[in-house]
């Protein structure tokens, strides 16, 4: 890279930028001498020009208000998010479980001081693994049990139980990965059902105001029809 040319280009670029704001330069405002309209008297071309001259008469767009959702909606949303936390905790389980397996294999083949050092490391990695499994268990315990299928409940139990197994080869560890996959699929299925429930609640809440207006109109008509004419009229 030619540093001299690079510096020259930077200087030229800076000079061109400054000329846009120099009234004595022909490049002042990029050479456009049309004054910028102020006070709303004229709309700039970049914003529509004459086509938007009656912008003051345009109707003001009111932001759409979210309907008031019932408590079961918020409960379902909280459960859905909690399921997501469980899945996130489960997605990182394979690493500590695999690390324990690797250290255990090294420990079995070690001797003397190396074996003592690896034993200490093995205990530490097992603590890390147990902590990850415990975290998932706590998160799953906070999920509304009414929204948990038997399939998911069984799958989570298997993940936690088999996570502490003394894996010593890739084949048995691969089986645990399959257990994790099955559990993830089970939770996904529960989330899918819960999402449909959330959609149904939202749809019902959106229809509620229209139903209320219709009921009010019907009540008004009934009241008018029920009014008796004055005597002698």
NORKA-V268530 format. One record per residue. N is the residue number from 1. RES is the residue in three letters. BURIAL is + if it has 24 or more other C-alpha atoms within 12 Angstrom, else -. Layout:
n=(N | N)
res=(RES | RES)
burial=(BURIAL | BURIAL)
This chain:
n=(1 | 2 | 3 | 4 | 5 | 6 | 7 | 8 | 9 | 10 | 11 | 12 | 13 | 14 | 15 | 16 | 17 | 18 | 19 | 20 | 21 | 22 | 23 | 24 | 25 | 26 | 27 | 28 | 29 | 30 | 31 | 32 | 33 | 34 | 35 | 36 | 37 | 38 | 39 | 40 | 41 | 42 | 43 | 44 | 45 | 46 | 47 | 48 | 49 | 50 | 51 | 52 | 53 | 54 | 55 | 56 | 57 | 58 | 59 | 60 | 61 | 62 | 63 | 64 | 65 | 66 | 67 | 68 | 69 | 70 | 71 | 72 | 73 | 74 | 75 | 76 | 77 | 78 | 79 | 80 | 81 | 82 | 83 | 84 | 85 | 86 | 87 | 88 | 89 | 90 | 91 | 92 | 93 | 94 | 95 | 96 | 97 | 98 | 99 | 100 | 101 | 102 | 103 | 104 | 105 | 106 | 107 | 108 | 109 | 110 | 111 | 112 | 113 | 114 | 115 | 116 | 117 | 118 | 119 | 120 | 121 | 122 | 123 | 124 | 125 | 126 | 127 | 128 | 129 | 130 | 131 | 132 | 133 | 134 | 135 | 136 | 137 | 138 | 139 | 140 | 141 | 142 | 143 | 144 | 145 | 146 | 147 | 148 | 149 | 150 | 151 | 152 | 153 | 154 | 155 | 156 | 157 | 158 | 159 | 160 | 161 | 162 | 163 | 164 | 165 | 166 | 167 | 168 | 169 | 170 | 171 | 172 | 173 | 174 | 175 | 176 | 177 | 178 | 179 | 180 | 181 | 182 | 183 | 184 | 185 | 186 | 187 | 188 | 189 | 190 | 191 | 192 | 193 | 194 | 195 | 196 | 197 | 198 | 199 | 200 | 201 | 202 | 203 | 204 | 205 | 206 | 207 | 208 | 209 | 210 | 211 | 212 | 213 | 214 | 215 | 216 | 217 | 218 | 219 | 220 | 221 | 222 | 223 | 224 | 225 | 226 | 227 | 228 | 229 | 230 | 231 | 232 | 233)
res=(UNK | UNK | UNK | UNK | UNK | UNK | UNK | UNK | UNK | UNK | UNK | UNK | UNK | UNK | UNK | UNK | UNK | UNK | UNK | UNK | UNK | UNK | UNK | UNK | UNK | UNK | UNK | UNK | UNK | UNK | UNK | UNK | UNK | UNK | UNK | UNK | UNK | UNK | UNK | UNK | UNK | UNK | UNK | UNK | UNK | UNK | UNK | UNK | UNK | UNK | UNK | UNK | UNK | UNK | UNK | UNK | UNK | UNK | UNK | UNK | UNK | UNK | UNK | UNK | UNK | UNK | UNK | UNK | UNK | UNK | UNK | UNK | UNK | UNK | UNK | UNK | UNK | UNK | UNK | UNK | UNK | UNK | UNK | UNK | UNK | UNK | UNK | UNK | UNK | UNK | UNK | UNK | UNK | UNK | UNK | UNK | UNK | UNK | UNK | UNK | UNK | UNK | UNK | UNK | UNK | UNK | UNK | UNK | UNK | UNK | UNK | UNK | UNK | UNK | UNK | UNK | UNK | UNK | UNK | UNK | UNK | UNK | UNK | UNK | UNK | UNK | UNK | UNK | UNK | UNK | UNK | UNK | UNK | UNK | UNK | UNK | UNK | UNK | UNK | UNK | UNK | UNK | UNK | UNK | UNK | UNK | UNK | UNK | UNK | UNK | UNK | UNK | UNK | UNK | UNK | UNK | UNK | UNK | UNK | UNK | UNK | UNK | UNK | UNK | UNK | UNK | UNK | UNK | UNK | UNK | UNK | UNK | UNK | UNK | UNK | UNK | UNK | UNK | UNK | UNK | UNK | UNK | UNK | UNK | UNK | UNK | UNK | UNK | UNK | UNK | UNK | UNK | UNK | UNK | UNK | UNK | UNK | UNK | UNK | UNK | UNK | UNK | UNK | UNK | UNK | UNK | UNK | UNK | UNK | UNK | UNK | UNK | UNK | UNK | UNK | UNK | UNK | UNK | UNK | UNK | UNK | UNK | UNK | UNK | UNK | UNK | UNK | UNK | UNK | UNK | UNK | UNK | UNK)
burial=(- | - | - | - | - | - | - | - | - | - | - | - | - | - | - | - | - | - | - | - | - | - | - | - | - | - | - | - | - | - | - | - | - | - | - | - | - | - | - | - | - | - | - | - | - | - | - | - | - | - | - | - | - | - | - | - | - | - | - | - | - | - | - | - | - | - | - | - | + | - | - | - | + | - | - | + | + | - | + | + | + | + | + | + | + | + | + | - | + | + | - | + | + | + | - | + | + | + | + | + | + | + | + | + | - | - | + | - | - | - | - | - | - | - | - | - | - | + | + | - | - | + | - | - | + | + | - | + | + | + | - | + | + | + | - | + | + | - | + | + | - | - | + | + | - | - | + | + | + | - | - | + | + | - | + | + | + | + | + | + | - | + | + | + | - | + | + | - | - | - | - | - | + | - | - | + | + | - | + | + | + | + | + | + | - | + | + | + | - | + | + | - | - | + | + | - | - | + | - | - | + | + | - | - | - | - | - | - | - | - | - | - | - | - | - | - | - | - | - | - | - | - | - | - | - | - | - | - | - | - | - | - | -)
